[in-house]
Amino acid sequence: MPGPLTFGRPRRIRRGATLTLVFGAVLATGAAAGGWGDSPTGGRKPQRSSARIAAGSVADTDEIAEAIHDGKVGSQAAEALVSRSGDRWSAFYTAQEYEGFQQSLDGRYVGVGLWVRRLDDGRIEVSRVQGGSPAARGHLAVGDWLRSIDGTKVIGRPVTEVVSRLRGTNDAGTAVRLGLQRAGRTWEANLRRALLPTEAVTVQHLAGHITSVKIAAFTKGVGRQVRAAVHDSNDSSGGVLLDLRGNSGGLVTEAVSVASTFLNGGLVATYDVHGKQQALYADDGGDTETPLVVLVDAGTMSAAELLSGALQDRGRAVVVGSRTFGKGSVQMPSALPDGSVAELTVGHYRLPAGRSVDGRGIAPDLAVSGGENAEAEAREVLSGLGTPP
């Protein structure tokens, strides 16, 4: 039977599905800049559907969902139907993939704790090492070059493929052999993948009594963490800088929970499923006084667009940065007997003012070009907002 709603990413970076509402996927922080991790913030498999096929519609995916529900197709046929639908947002997952994606939304993932990026010459560089991870215990460091994974050279390969090889089959305890280089020295590190916690929320206290809260993805518990960061701060009188750059979405309940931190009730978004309208509301009692600026960029997607757009429409925040991605479609997973899942487009969501995000994105109140320091501009805006009486 059709499952609960998801709001997923395109197949070319396919990831994300859950037991509850999801807007977007859980992908790498900084994906827009080319940095990807082996965490749930990692990459997807390449899209297998052809752009030459006529674009799929909600009606097309409705028929696929009905065929799955009626038991008329198996997993192979369902995967083929999804591929032929031409809908870039629909996706097919094996049971193992689906389990891993649910795990990632729970705030956990199987990996070694590496983030990597591809340099212009094709080399793969370590851009981040998670504390306490197998990679950290193996003394890997930012700036190391990753030469091979289990004997397969990775230089020149797509970052998404490198990430997939780092993660393996999503089984904790499995071994992986990494070929590395640092300052002319080459060596191999033998690591074992582990079940690691995600680091979805990063809090910093900046000069000028500003609290910076960066959300990498909306995994479970993010709303609680953001509320604690805002309410428990010794001094946020200079305002809150909510950084959603590179945030590709996640659990809608968590996005609404974050909205509730800054709103006193009211509408956050509406969405439709097969034409039937639903609404999402903030809880009462949020902080409506502390100055708030939201940072966005082209990597801000789906649930992150919903949050930034809702705060903008409600007049609660000034949005700074560049236009967001523009992902506003709604997916619903349909489960097959073998545990595989077809995630199919069923509708779209709109912001409180009635704006559609899909294909448009969110235009910032203050546009900052790529060559400028968006965070510095955001802090300048906060200094001008002051503390309301």
C-alpha positions as CSV (number, residue, x, y, z in Angstrom):
1,M,0.0,0.0,0.0
2,P,1.1,3.6,-0.5
3,G,3.1,4.8,2.5
4,P,3.5,8.2,4.1
5,L,4.6,11.2,2.2
6,T,8.2,11.9,1.2
7,F,9.7,14.9,-0.5
8,G,12.7,13.6,-2.3
9,R,15.7,14.6,-4.4
10,P,16.2,13.8,-8.0
11,R,17.3,10.3,-9.0
12,R,20.8,11.6,-10.0
13,I,21.5,12.1,-6.3
14,R,18.9,9.7,-5.1
15,R,18.5,9.4,-1.3
16,G,15.9,9.7,1.4
17,A,12.7,8.0,2.4
18,T,11.1,7.7,5.8
19,L,8.1,6.6,7.9
20,T,6.8,10.1,8.1
21,L,6.7,13.4,6.1
22,V,9.9,14.1,4.4
23,F,10.7,17.2,2.3
24,G,13.9,16.5,0.4
25,A,16.7,14.2,1.1
26,V,19.5,14.0,3.6
27,L,22.6,14.8,1.6
28,A,26.1,16.3,2.1
29,T,26.6,19.6,3.8
30,G,28.2,21.8,1.2
31,A,27.1,19.7,-1.7
32,A,26.6,22.8,-3.8
33,A,30.3,23.5,-3.4
34,G,31.2,19.9,-4.4
35,G,32.0,18.6,-0.9
36,W,30.4,15.2,-0.1
37,G,30.6,12.9,2.9
38,D,30.2,9.2,3.4
39,S,27.6,10.1,6.0
40,P,23.8,10.3,5.1
41,T,24.9,13.6,3.9
42,G,26.6,11.6,1.0
43,G,25.8,11.2,-2.7
44,R,23.2,9.3,-4.7
45,K,23.4,6.9,-7.6
46,P,23.3,8.3,-11.1
47,Q,19.9,8.7,-12.6
48,R,19.0,5.9,-14.9
49,S,15.9,7.3,-16.5
50,S,16.4,9.1,-19.9
51,A,15.8,12.8,-20.4
52,R,14.4,11.9,-23.8
53,I,11.4,10.2,-22.3
54,A,8.4,12.5,-22.1
55,A,8.2,14.2,-18.7
56,G,6.2,12.2,-16.2
57,S,3.2,13.6,-14.4
58,V,1.3,13.0,-11.2
59,A,-1.2,10.9,-13.2
60,D,1.6,8.7,-14.5
61,T,3.0,8.0,-11.0
62,D,-0.6,7.5,-9.7
63,E,-0.9,4.6,-12.1
64,I,2.3,3.1,-11.0
65,A,1.3,3.4,-7.3
66,E,-2.0,1.7,-8.1
67,A,-0.3,-1.1,-9.9
68,I,2.0,-1.7,-6.9
69,H,-0.9,-1.5,-4.5
70,D,-2.9,-4.0,-6.5
71,G,0.0,-6.4,-6.6
72,K,0.2,-6.3,-10.4
73,V,4.0,-5.6,-10.5
74,G,7.0,-6.9,-8.8
75,S,10.1,-5.0,-7.8
76,Q,11.9,-5.3,-11.2
77,A,8.8,-4.1,-13.1
78,A,8.3,-1.3,-10.6
79,E,11.8,-0.1,-11.0
80,A,11.4,-0.1,-14.8
81,L,8.1,1.8,-14.5
82,V,9.7,4.4,-12.3
83,S,12.6,4.8,-14.7
84,R,10.3,5.1,-17.7
85,S,8.0,7.6,-16.0
86,G,10.4,10.4,-16.9
87,D,9.8,12.0,-13.5
88,R,13.2,13.0,-12.1
89,W,11.8,13.2,-8.5
90,S,10.5,9.6,-8.4
91,A,12.9,6.9,-7.3
92,F,13.2,3.2,-6.7
93,Y,15.1,1.8,-3.6
94,T,16.1,-1.7,-2.7
95,A,15.2,-2.9,0.8
96,Q,18.8,-2.3,1.9
97,E,18.9,1.2,0.5
98,Y,15.6,2.1,2.1
99,E,16.7,0.8,5.5
100,G,19.9,2.9,5.3
101,F,18.0,6.0,4.4
102,Q,15.6,5.6,7.3
103,Q,18.6,5.1,9.5
104,S,20.1,8.3,8.2
105,L,17.0,10.3,9.1
106,D,17.2,8.8,12.6
107,G,20.5,10.7,12.8
108,R,22.8,7.7,12.2
109,Y,24.7,6.3,9.3
110,V,27.2,3.6,8.4
111,G,30.6,4.9,7.2
112,V,34.1,5.8,8.2
113,G,33.5,9.5,8.9
114,L,35.0,11.1,5.9
115,W,33.9,14.1,3.8
116,V,35.7,14.4,0.4
117,R,35.8,16.8,-2.5
118,R,37.1,16.6,-6.0
119,L,39.8,19.0,-7.1
120,D,40.0,20.6,-10.5
121,D,42.7,18.1,-11.5
122,G,40.6,15.1,-10.5
123,R,42.3,14.3,-7.2
124,I,40.0,13.4,-4.3
125,E,40.8,15.4,-1.2
126,V,39.6,14.8,2.4
127,S,37.7,17.9,3.4
128,R,36.5,16.9,6.8
129,V,37.1,14.1,9.3
130,Q,34.4,13.3,11.9
131,G,35.6,13.2,15.5
132,G,35.6,9.8,17.1
133,S,35.1,8.0,13.7
134,P,37.2,5.2,12.3
135,A,38.8,7.7,10.0
136,A,39.8,9.9,13.0
137,R,41.2,6.9,14.9
138,G,43.1,6.0,11.7
139,H,44.8,9.4,11.9
140,L,43.4,10.6,8.6
141,A,43.4,14.4,8.3
142,V,41.9,17.2,6.2
143,G,44.0,17.7,3.1
144,D,45.0,14.1,2.7
145,W,44.5,12.8,-0.9
146,L,42.4,9.7,-1.3
147,R,44.0,7.6,-4.0
148,S,42.1,4.3,-3.9
149,I,39.3,2.3,-2.1
150,D,39.8,-1.4,-1.8
151,G,42.4,-1.3,-4.6
152,T,40.2,0.7,-7.0
153,K,41.7,4.0,-8.1
154,V,39.4,7.0,-7.4
155,I,41.3,9.8,-9.0
156,G,39.1,11.4,-11.7
157,R,36.0,9.5,-10.6
158,P,32.8,11.3,-9.7
159,V,32.5,12.2,-6.0
160,T,29.2,10.3,-5.7
161,E,30.9,7.1,-6.8
162,V,33.7,7.7,-4.3
163,V,31.2,8.3,-1.5
164,S,29.3,5.1,-2.5
165,R,32.5,3.0,-2.2
166,L,33.3,4.6,1.1
167,R,29.9,3.6,2.5
168,G,29.9,0.1,1.1
169,T,26.8,-2.0,1.6
170,N,25.6,-0.1,4.7
171,D,26.9,-2.9,7.1
172,A,28.7,-1.8,10.2
173,G,31.9,-3.7,10.8
174,T,32.8,-4.3,7.2
175,A,36.4,-3.6,6.3
176,V,37.6,-1.0,3.8
177,R,41.2,-0.4,2.6
178,L,42.0,3.2,1.7
179,G,45.1,4.3,-0.3
180,L,46.2,7.7,0.8
181,Q,48.8,10.4,0.2
182,R,50.1,13.3,2.4
183,A,53.0,15.6,1.5
184,G,54.5,13.1,-0.9
185,R,54.1,10.1,1.4
186,T,51.7,7.3,0.4
187,W,50.3,4.6,2.7
188,E,47.2,2.4,3.2
189,A,44.7,2.6,6.1
190,N,42.6,-0.4,6.9
191,L,39.4,0.8,8.6
192,R,36.1,-0.8,9.6
193,R,32.9,1.0,8.9
194,A,30.8,1.9,12.0
195,L,27.4,3.2,12.9
196,L,28.0,6.9,13.5
197,P,25.9,9.8,14.7
198,T,25.2,12.6,12.2
199,E,26.2,16.1,13.1
200,A,23.1,18.0,11.8
201,V,23.3,21.1,14.0
202,T,26.3,23.3,14.6
203,V,26.1,26.2,17.0
204,Q,28.6,29.0,17.3
205,H,28.6,32.2,19.4
206,L,29.9,35.0,17.3
207,A,31.0,38.5,18.1
208,G,28.2,41.0,18.7
209,H,26.1,38.6,20.8
210,I,25.1,36.6,17.7
211,T,24.2,33.0,17.9
212,S,24.9,31.1,14.6
213,V,22.9,27.9,14.1
214,K,23.8,25.9,11.0
215,I,21.4,23.0,10.0
216,A,23.0,20.5,7.6
217,A,19.7,18.4,7.3
218,F,16.4,17.9,9.1
219,T,17.1,14.6,10.9
220,K,15.3,13.5,14.1
221,G,15.9,15.8,17.0
222,V,17.0,18.9,15.0
223,G,14.1,21.0,16.2
224,R,14.9,20.2,19.8
225,Q,18.6,21.1,19.2
226,V,17.7,24.4,17.6
227,R,15.3,25.4,20.4
228,A,18.0,24.6,23.0
229,A,20.6,26.6,21.1
230,V,18.3,29.6,21.0
231,H,16.7,29.4,24.4
232,D,19.7,28.3,26.4
233,S,22.1,30.8,24.9
234,N,23.6,33.1,27.5
235,D,23.1,36.0,25.1
236,S,21.5,36.1,21.7
237,S,20.6,39.8,21.9
238,G,22.5,40.5,18.7
239,G,20.3,38.0,16.9
240,V,20.2,34.5,15.5
241,L,21.9,33.6,12.2
242,L,20.1,30.5,10.8
243,D,22.4,29.0,8.2
244,L,20.5,26.7,5.7
245,R,23.1,26.8,3.0
246,G,23.6,23.4,1.5
247,N,20.6,22.0,3.4
248,S,18.8,19.6,1.1
249,G,15.8,18.8,3.4
250,G,14.7,15.9,5.6
251,L,11.9,15.4,8.0
252,V,9.1,18.0,7.7
253,T,8.2,17.6,11.3
254,E,11.7,18.8,12.2
255,A,11.5,21.7,9.8
256,V,8.1,22.8,11.3
257,S,9.6,22.3,14.8
258,V,12.4,24.8,13.9
259,A,9.8,27.2,12.5
260,S,7.9,26.9,15.8
261,T,11.1,28.1,17.6
262,F,10.6,31.5,15.9
263,L,6.9,31.7,15.3
264,N,3.9,32.0,17.6
265,G,1.6,29.5,15.8
266,G,0.2,30.1,12.4
267,L,0.6,28.6,8.9
268,V,4.0,27.2,7.8
269,A,2.9,25.6,4.5
270,T,0.2,23.8,2.6
271,Y,0.6,20.7,0.4
272,D,-1.6,18.6,-1.8
273,V,-1.8,14.8,-2.2
274,H,-3.7,13.8,-5.3
275,G,-5.4,17.2,-5.2
276,K,-6.4,17.0,-1.5
277,Q,-5.1,20.0,0.5
278,Q,-3.3,19.6,3.8
279,A,-1.7,22.2,6.1
280,L,1.2,22.5,8.4
281,Y,1.1,24.8,11.4
282,A,3.7,26.1,13.9
283,D,3.3,25.6,17.6
284,D,2.4,28.5,19.8
285,G,4.9,30.3,22.0
286,G,7.9,30.7,19.8
287,D,10.5,33.5,20.1
288,T,9.1,36.3,17.9
289,E,11.4,39.1,19.2
290,T,15.0,38.0,18.7
291,P,16.3,39.4,15.3
292,L,16.6,36.6,12.8
293,V,18.5,36.3,9.5
294,V,18.4,33.1,7.3
295,L,21.3,32.3,5.0
296,V,20.4,30.4,1.8
297,D,22.1,29.3,-1.4
298,A,21.5,27.2,-4.5
299,G,22.0,24.1,-2.3
300,T,19.1,25.0,0.0
301,M,16.3,22.6,-1.0
302,S,12.9,21.4,-0.2
303,A,12.2,21.4,3.6
304,A,14.9,24.0,4.0
305,E,13.1,26.1,1.3
306,L,9.8,25.5,3.1
307,L,11.3,26.8,6.4
308,S,13.1,29.8,4.9
309,G,10.1,30.7,2.8
310,A,7.7,30.4,5.7
311,L,9.8,32.7,7.9
312,Q,10.1,35.2,5.0
313,D,6.4,35.1,4.2
314,R,5.5,35.6,7.8
315,G,7.8,38.6,8.1
316,R,9.8,36.9,10.8
317,A,13.2,36.8,9.1
318,V,15.4,38.5,6.5
319,V,16.6,36.0,4.0
320,V,20.2,36.6,2.7
321,G,22.2,34.8,0.0
322,S,21.3,33.5,-3.4
323,R,18.2,31.9,-4.9
324,T,17.4,28.5,-3.6
325,F,17.1,25.3,-5.6
326,G,13.4,25.1,-6.2
327,K,12.2,21.7,-5.0
328,G,8.5,21.8,-4.1
329,S,7.1,18.4,-5.2
330,V,5.7,15.8,-2.9
331,Q,6.6,12.1,-3.0
332,M,4.9,9.1,-1.5
333,P,6.7,5.7,-1.0
334,S,4.9,2.6,-2.1
335,A,6.3,-0.6,-0.5
336,L,6.7,-3.9,-2.4
337,P,6.6,-7.4,-0.8
338,D,10.4,-7.8,-0.8
339,G,10.9,-4.5,1.1
340,S,11.9,-2.4,-1.9
341,V,10.2,1.0,-2.3
342,A,9.0,3.1,-5.2
343,E,8.9,6.8,-4.2
344,L,6.4,8.6,-6.5
345,T,5.4,12.2,-7.0
346,V,1.9,12.9,-5.8
347,G,1.6,16.7,-5.4
348,H,3.3,20.0,-4.5
349,Y,3.6,22.3,-1.5
350,R,3.1,26.1,-1.1
351,L,4.3,28.7,1.3
352,P,2.0,30.8,3.6
353,A,1.5,33.5,1.0
354,G,0.5,31.0,-1.6
355,R,3.8,30.9,-3.4
356,S,4.9,27.8,-5.2
357,V,8.6,26.8,-4.7
358,D,8.8,24.1,-7.4
359,G,11.0,25.3,-10.2
360,R,11.2,28.8,-8.8
361,G,13.1,28.6,-5.5
362,I,13.1,31.3,-2.9
363,A,14.5,34.8,-3.8
364,P,16.5,36.3,-0.9
365,D,15.6,39.7,0.5
366,L,19.3,40.6,0.1
367,A,21.0,38.9,-2.8
368,V,24.7,38.1,-2.3
369,S,26.8,37.0,-5.3
370,G,29.2,34.1,-5.1
371,G,32.2,36.3,-4.7
372,E,31.0,38.0,-1.7
373,N,30.9,36.9,2.0
374,A,27.3,36.0,2.6
375,E,27.8,35.5,6.3
376,A,29.4,38.9,6.7
377,E,26.4,40.5,4.9
378,A,24.0,38.5,7.1
379,R,25.8,39.8,10.3
380,E,25.6,43.3,8.9
381,V,21.9,42.9,8.5
382,L,21.5,41.6,12.0
383,S,23.4,44.6,13.4
384,G,20.9,46.9,11.6
385,L,17.8,45.0,12.8
386,G,18.6,45.7,16.5
387,T,16.6,44.3,19.4
388,P,12.9,45.1,19.1
389,P,11.4,47.0,22.0
